[in-house]
Amino acid sequence: MGRASVGVKGPLEYGNVKALYDVEAEFSDIAAQETSSDNKEVRLRTAQITIPTKKYGVIAGGRGYSGQRKDLYGHLDIFENTEVYNPNNGNYYQGSDLTAQTLYVPGFLLWKTPSIGHVYAVPGLVTTNDGNGKAIDATSWRVMYDNKGVKAGVGVTKIETGANDYTRTAAALSYTAERWQAGVTREQNKHSPSGDFDVTAVGASYKFTPKVTGNLAYFKKDHKTNAAADNTAVISNVTYALGSTPKQGKSAKLFLEHEEHDIKANTKTTAGISLAF
């Protein structure tokens, strides 16, 4: 099994306005498993524009990796074969339904404030579902502290679902050093379509050599009224980087990965090669 992606990124200039573009496509029906039929051989994962300013922070919009996910769950997204694509709404999720926060969002518009005392805020408008006909169906915000490897923050996403809006709250704390990182995330979901539930997750990564990295994470999912959906999982893998020195945005690595779940149908072992260029 494996995964391949190709993308381009670079600067754009229009008068005094400078921006960055980022476009990425995925070529893999094996690694990014589907939840229903989809005959697309190529999927557009990212197509976004970022406008940095000196005084007013950053404005970004388009389709791409969830900022909430990156800031509050990044220490958990250290595996190679845990993505699931849902063609009905255009979202990528973490496999086995362990956390509710999506990996990518079909559309977003956000503003990242200037950092004051290593603290910044990010309010945003989000499209969570390509198939519901709404350009905007959610709002989000997060406040983060980021300094010398320590990252901490809290974020809230409110999604329009009818009488009671679905509200997802996440709080996280992580630390990144030269050869290792570790972090914890607590996610609370209220008025979710599957019922209220909480998730506690801890992840860690250690670089044994410049080429060999080990990753380990623990997840506990607790439903308030739907015990059949409760799950505890441990995911681990070892990766081996190919080539000499990987360049930014370009990589090739072999991986061996295992997931052990209370829900036995989700337990699996995979091996393959992951490519990005």
ZIJONOR-V113428 format. One record per residue. N is the residue number from 1. RES is the residue in three letters. OMEGA is omega in radians with two decimals (999 if undefined). NEAR is the number of other C-alpha atoms within 12 Angstrom. D_LAST is the distance of its C-alpha to the last C-alpha in Angstrom with 1 decimal. Layout:
N | RES | OMEGA | NEAR | D_LAST
N | RES | OMEGA | NEAR | D_LAST
This chain:
1 | MET | 3.14 | 22 | 18.0
2 | GLY | -3.08 | 29 | 14.3
3 | ARG | 3.09 | 33 | 11.6
4 | ALA | 3.08 | 31 | 8.3
5 | SER | 3.11 | 30 | 6.7
6 | VAL | -3.10 | 25 | 5.2
7 | GLY | 3.06 | 24 | 6.6
8 | VAL | 3.07 | 21 | 8.6
9 | LYS | -3.13 | 21 | 11.0
10 | GLY | -3.10 | 17 | 14.0
11 | PRO | 3.00 | 17 | 17.8
12 | LEU | 3.10 | 18 | 20.5
13 | GLU | 3.07 | 15 | 24.2
14 | TYR | -3.04 | 10 | 27.4
15 | GLY | 3.13 | 7 | 30.5
16 | ASN | -3.11 | 10 | 30.5
17 | VAL | 3.09 | 15 | 27.9
18 | LYS | -3.11 | 19 | 24.4
19 | ALA | 3.09 | 23 | 21.6
20 | LEU | 3.08 | 25 | 17.8
21 | TYR | -3.11 | 25 | 15.8
22 | ASP | 3.14 | 28 | 12.8
23 | VAL | -3.13 | 26 | 11.8
24 | GLU | 3.08 | 26 | 9.6
25 | ALA | -3.12 | 25 | 10.5
26 | GLU | 3.08 | 29 | 10.8
27 | PHE | 3.12 | 25 | 11.8
28 | SER | 2.97 | 31 | 14.2
29 | ASP | -3.10 | 28 | 18.0
30 | ILE | -3.07 | 24 | 18.4
31 | ALA | 3.13 | 29 | 16.7
32 | ALA | -3.02 | 37 | 17.4
33 | GLN | -3.08 | 27 | 20.9
34 | GLU | 3.04 | 29 | 23.2
35 | THR | 3.05 | 21 | 26.6
36 | SER | -3.02 | 16 | 28.0
37 | SER | 3.10 | 13 | 27.5
38 | ASP | -3.06 | 19 | 24.4
39 | ASN | 3.13 | 11 | 23.6
40 | LYS | 3.11 | 19 | 20.4
41 | GLU | 3.13 | 17 | 17.7
42 | VAL | 3.11 | 18 | 15.1
43 | ARG | 3.09 | 31 | 15.5
44 | LEU | -3.13 | 31 | 14.8
45 | ARG | -3.04 | 33 | 14.1
46 | THR | 2.99 | 32 | 14.0
47 | ALA | -3.00 | 27 | 15.8
48 | GLN | 3.08 | 34 | 17.6
49 | ILE | 3.11 | 28 | 19.4
50 | THR | -3.13 | 31 | 20.5
51 | ILE | 3.09 | 30 | 23.6
52 | PRO | 3.06 | 26 | 24.5
53 | THR | -3.11 | 19 | 28.1
54 | LYS | -3.01 | 13 | 30.2
55 | LYS | -2.92 | 13 | 33.1
56 | TYR | 3.10 | 15 | 32.2
57 | GLY | -3.03 | 21 | 29.0
58 | VAL | 3.02 | 27 | 25.9
59 | ILE | -3.12 | 29 | 25.9
60 | ALA | 3.12 | 33 | 22.9
61 | GLY | 3.11 | 32 | 22.8
62 | GLY | -3.14 | 31 | 21.0
63 | ARG | -3.11 | 37 | 19.2
64 | GLY | -3.09 | 38 | 16.9
65 | TYR | -3.10 | 34 | 16.9
66 | SER | 3.08 | 42 | 20.6
67 | GLY | 3.07 | 38 | 21.9
68 | GLN | -3.14 | 42 | 24.7
69 | ARG | -3.08 | 38 | 22.3
70 | LYS | -3.05 | 28 | 20.3
71 | ASP | -2.99 | 38 | 23.6
72 | LEU | -3.10 | 42 | 25.9
73 | TYR | -3.02 | 44 | 23.9
74 | GLY | 3.14 | 36 | 20.8
75 | HIS | 3.07 | 35 | 22.6
76 | LEU | -3.08 | 40 | 22.8
77 | ASP | -3.03 | 41 | 19.2
78 | ILE | -3.05 | 33 | 18.3
79 | PHE | -2.98 | 38 | 18.0
80 | GLU | -3.00 | 41 | 15.6
81 | ASN | -3.11 | 39 | 17.8
82 | THR | 3.11 | 36 | 20.0
83 | GLU | 3.05 | 32 | 18.8
84 | VAL | 3.13 | 28 | 21.1
85 | TYR | 3.08 | 37 | 20.8
86 | ASN | -3.09 | 32 | 24.1
87 | PRO | -3.13 | 25 | 24.3
88 | ASN | 3.13 | 19 | 27.8
89 | ASN | 3.08 | 25 | 26.6
90 | GLY | -3.08 | 32 | 22.9
91 | ASN | 2.92 | 37 | 22.2
92 | TYR | 3.13 | 41 | 20.0
93 | TYR | 2.95 | 32 | 22.3
94 | GLN | -3.08 | 33 | 22.3
95 | GLY | 3.07 | 34 | 23.5
96 | SER | 2.99 | 36 | 27.2
97 | ASP | -3.09 | 31 | 28.3
98 | LEU | 3.06 | 41 | 28.7
99 | THR | -3.07 | 41 | 28.1
100 | ALA | -3.11 | 38 | 28.7
101 | GLN | -3.13 | 45 | 26.2
102 | THR | 3.09 | 37 | 23.3
103 | LEU | 3.12 | 37 | 19.7
104 | TYR | 3.06 | 38 | 18.9
105 | VAL | -3.12 | 40 | 21.6
106 | PRO | 3.13 | 40 | 22.2
107 | GLY | 3.12 | 36 | 23.6
108 | PHE | 2.98 | 37 | 24.6
109 | LEU | -3.05 | 32 | 26.3
110 | LEU | 3.04 | 33 | 26.8
111 | TRP | 3.05 | 28 | 28.3
112 | LYS | -3.07 | 31 | 27.6
113 | THR | 2.99 | 26 | 30.8
114 | PRO | -3.14 | 21 | 31.2
115 | SER | 3.08 | 20 | 31.4
116 | ILE | -3.08 | 17 | 35.0
117 | GLY | -3.14 | 11 | 35.7
118 | HIS | 3.11 | 19 | 32.1
119 | VAL | 3.07 | 21 | 32.7
120 | TYR | 3.12 | 28 | 31.0
121 | ALA | -3.12 | 31 | 31.3
122 | VAL | 2.97 | 34 | 29.1
123 | PRO | -3.11 | 29 | 31.1
124 | GLY | 2.99 | 34 | 29.4
125 | LEU | -2.97 | 33 | 29.9
126 | VAL | 2.90 | 37 | 27.9
127 | THR | -3.10 | 36 | 27.5
128 | THR | -3.02 | 40 | 27.3
129 | ASN | 3.11 | 29 | 28.1
130 | ASP | -2.97 | 24 | 27.0
131 | GLY | -3.08 | 17 | 30.0
132 | ASN | 3.07 | 16 | 32.9
133 | GLY | -3.13 | 12 | 33.3
134 | LYS | 3.10 | 19 | 33.2
135 | ALA | 3.10 | 20 | 31.1
136 | ILE | 3.11 | 24 | 31.7
137 | ASP | 3.14 | 28 | 32.9
138 | ALA | 2.98 | 29 | 32.2
139 | THR | 3.14 | 29 | 32.6
140 | SER | 2.98 | 37 | 31.0
141 | TRP | 3.02 | 34 | 31.5
142 | ARG | 3.06 | 35 | 30.7
143 | VAL | -3.02 | 33 | 32.1
144 | MET | 2.94 | 34 | 30.2
145 | TYR | -3.07 | 28 | 31.2
146 | ASP | -3.08 | 24 | 28.5
147 | ASN | 3.03 | 20 | 29.7
148 | LYS | 3.08 | 13 | 29.1
149 | GLY | 3.13 | 20 | 27.0
150 | VAL | 3.09 | 22 | 29.4
151 | LYS | 3.13 | 32 | 28.2
152 | ALA | 3.13 | 33 | 30.8
153 | GLY | 3.10 | 34 | 31.3
154 | VAL | -3.14 | 31 | 32.6
155 | GLY | 3.14 | 37 | 31.4
156 | VAL | 3.03 | 33 | 33.1
157 | THR | 3.13 | 38 | 31.9
158 | LYS | -3.04 | 33 | 34.7
159 | ILE | 3.12 | 30 | 34.1
160 | GLU | 3.13 | 27 | 36.8
161 | THR | -3.12 | 19 | 38.1
162 | GLY | -3.07 | 13 | 41.8
163 | ALA | 3.12 | 10 | 44.8
164 | ASN | 3.12 | 14 | 42.9
165 | ASP | 3.09 | 19 | 39.5
166 | TYR | -3.12 | 30 | 37.0
167 | THR | 3.12 | 31 | 36.3
168 | ARG | 3.14 | 37 | 33.6
169 | THR | 3.14 | 35 | 34.0
170 | ALA | 3.05 | 38 | 31.7
171 | ALA | -3.04 | 32 | 32.5
172 | ALA | 3.04 | 38 | 30.4
173 | LEU | -3.14 | 31 | 30.6
174 | SER | 3.08 | 35 | 28.1
175 | TYR | 3.13 | 28 | 27.8
176 | THR | 3.08 | 24 | 24.9
177 | ALA | -3.07 | 18 | 25.8
178 | GLU | -3.05 | 15 | 24.1
179 | ARG | -3.09 | 20 | 23.7
180 | TRP | 3.02 | 24 | 24.5
181 | GLN | 3.11 | 30 | 24.6
182 | ALA | 3.14 | 32 | 26.9
183 | GLY | 3.12 | 35 | 28.0
184 | VAL | 3.10 | 32 | 30.2
185 | THR | 3.04 | 41 | 30.1
186 | ARG | -3.11 | 37 | 33.1
187 | GLU | 3.08 | 36 | 32.7
188 | GLN | -3.11 | 34 | 35.7
189 | ASN | 3.12 | 31 | 35.9
190 | LYS | -3.12 | 28 | 39.1
191 | HIS | 3.02 | 25 | 40.1
192 | SER | 3.09 | 29 | 37.0
193 | PRO | 3.13 | 22 | 37.5
194 | SER | -3.11 | 21 | 37.7
195 | GLY | -3.14 | 24 | 40.1
196 | ASP | 3.08 | 26 | 39.9
197 | PHE | 3.12 | 34 | 37.8
198 | ASP | 3.08 | 37 | 36.5
199 | VAL | 2.98 | 36 | 33.5
200 | THR | -3.07 | 32 | 33.4
201 | ALA | 3.11 | 38 | 30.3
202 | VAL | 3.13 | 35 | 29.6
203 | GLY | 3.12 | 37 | 26.3
204 | ALA | 3.14 | 34 | 25.6
205 | SER | -3.14 | 33 | 23.0
206 | TYR | 3.13 | 27 | 23.8
207 | LYS | -3.11 | 23 | 22.0
208 | PHE | 3.07 | 17 | 24.3
209 | THR | 3.10 | 15 | 22.6
210 | PRO | -3.09 | 19 | 19.5
211 | LYS | -3.05 | 23 | 17.8
212 | VAL | -3.14 | 21 | 19.8
213 | THR | 3.05 | 28 | 20.0
214 | GLY | -3.11 | 31 | 22.4
215 | ASN | -3.10 | 35 | 22.5
216 | LEU | 3.11 | 33 | 25.6
217 | ALA | 3.13 | 37 | 26.8
218 | TYR | -3.13 | 32 | 30.1
219 | PHE | 3.03 | 35 | 30.8
220 | LYS | -3.10 | 30 | 34.3
221 | LYS | -3.01 | 34 | 34.8
222 | ASP | 3.08 | 28 | 38.4
223 | HIS | 3.13 | 28 | 39.9
224 | LYS | -3.03 | 20 | 43.2
225 | THR | -3.06 | 17 | 44.6
226 | ASN | -3.04 | 17 | 42.3
227 | ALA | -3.13 | 17 | 42.5
228 | ALA | -3.13 | 16 | 41.1
229 | ALA | 3.09 | 25 | 37.7
230 | ASP | -3.12 | 29 | 37.8
231 | ASN | 2.96 | 31 | 35.3
232 | THR | -3.06 | 32 | 34.5
233 | ALA | 3.00 | 34 | 31.3
234 | VAL | 3.13 | 32 | 29.7
235 | ILE | 3.13 | 40 | 26.1
236 | SER | 3.03 | 37 | 24.8
237 | ASN | 3.01 | 35 | 22.0
238 | VAL | 3.11 | 31 | 21.0
239 | THR | 3.10 | 34 | 17.5
240 | TYR | -3.11 | 29 | 16.8
241 | ALA | 3.11 | 27 | 13.8
242 | LEU | 3.13 | 21 | 13.1
243 | GLY | -3.11 | 15 | 13.0
244 | SER | 3.14 | 13 | 14.8
245 | THR | 3.14 | 14 | 13.7
246 | PRO | 3.11 | 18 | 10.3
247 | LYS | 3.14 | 13 | 9.2
248 | GLN | 3.11 | 11 | 9.2
249 | GLY | -3.14 | 19 | 6.3
250 | LYS | -3.13 | 21 | 4.4
251 | SER | 3.02 | 25 | 6.5
252 | ALA | -3.11 | 28 | 8.5
253 | LYS | 3.02 | 30 | 12.0
254 | LEU | 3.11 | 28 | 15.1
255 | PHE | 2.99 | 32 | 17.3
256 | LEU | -2.96 | 28 | 20.9
257 | GLU | 3.11 | 32 | 22.0
258 | HIS | 3.04 | 26 | 25.5
259 | GLU | 3.09 | 33 | 27.0
260 | GLU | -3.05 | 25 | 30.8
261 | HIS | 2.92 | 28 | 32.5
262 | ASP | 3.03 | 22 | 36.1
263 | ILE | -2.93 | 22 | 35.3
264 | LYS | -3.14 | 14 | 35.0
265 | ALA | -3.13 | 13 | 33.3
266 | ASN | 3.14 | 22 | 30.1
267 | THR | -3.12 | 22 | 30.1
268 | LYS | 3.01 | 24 | 27.4
269 | THR | -3.13 | 23 | 25.6
270 | THR | 3.07 | 28 | 22.1
271 | ALA | 3.14 | 26 | 20.0
272 | GLY | 3.14 | 25 | 16.8
273 | ILE | 3.12 | 28 | 13.2
274 | SER | -3.09 | 33 | 10.4
275 | LEU | 3.02 | 28 | 6.7
276 | ALA | -3.13 | 27 | 3.8
277 | PHE | 999 | 23 | 0.0
